[in-house]
Amino acid sequence: MFYAALALLQKISKVPSKHAGVISLFDTEFVLKGFFPQKLSKDFHKAFELRQVSDYRTFMPIAKEKAHETLSNAAHFVETVRAYLENNHD
């Protein structure tokens, strides 16, 4: 999801250095302007938070169901961004 969003931001010459910056600019430049639905933003935020928790805050494994849900959301996110980039290659 991060790299798909980064590809979008590179297209508009905005490349932040941190993950949080990528998420924020994705929201500002693409979700708030109506290019993508709010659900993509929510899924992106949830995946980032899950990554933060699993990498830095706990030693407990992520539940299998949560991992499957996040993977499905990520696949949808990447596919949506890919389609957008293919259809808006100006």
N, C-alpha and C positions, 0 to 999 in steps of 0.2 A: 504494500500500500504506500509506504514511504517513497519508494522509487518511482511509482506511477505518479504520485503527486509531485514529486521533484521534476519529472519530465514535463508535466503541465507548467510548472513554474519557470522552468528553463525556456519554455516556449514564449513566455512573456518577459523574459530577462530579469526574473526575480529568483535569486537562489540564496536562501538563508543558510546559515551554517549549522543550525541545530534542528532536531526533530520537532520541537515545539514551534519553531518558526515556520517550518514547512506546513504543519497542521493549521496554524493561524492564517498564513497566507492562502492556503487552499480554501479555507472558509471565506476569507475576505474577497478573494479574487474570483472564485468559481461558484461557491454555494450561495453567498449573499447576493451575487449578481444573477442568480437563476440558471447558471449553466448545468448545475448538478443538484439533485434533491437533498434536502436536509438529512435524510437517512444515511447517505454516504458519509456525511460529516460525523454523524453519531457513531457509525460503525468504525470510522477512522479513530475517533477519540477513544472508544472502548478498547480497540486493539492496542493503541498506544498505552493506555492505562494498564491493561493486562500485561503488556511487555514490561512496563516499569515495575509492577508488583512482582512478576516472576523473576526479573533480573536483579532487582535491588532491595526488595522489601521482605521477602519471605523465602523460606526454603521448602515450602509446601508445593507439591506439584499442582498444576492446573487440572481441573476436572476434565475428563475425556469429552464430555458433552460440550463444555465451554470451548475446548480446543477445536472441536468439529464446527461449532457455530462460528467461531472467529475465522477459521479457514474458509468456510463457505462465504462469509461476508467479505473477506479479503479477495477471494476469487471474483466475486461480483464487482467489487470496487475496481480491481485491475481491468476487468473486461469492459466496464463502463468507461473508464478513462481511455483505454485502448481505442474503443469505438469513437470516442470524442476526438482523439488525436487523428485518427484516420479520416474522419469527416471534416476536420478543420485544420487542414495542413497548409494554410496560407502563409 
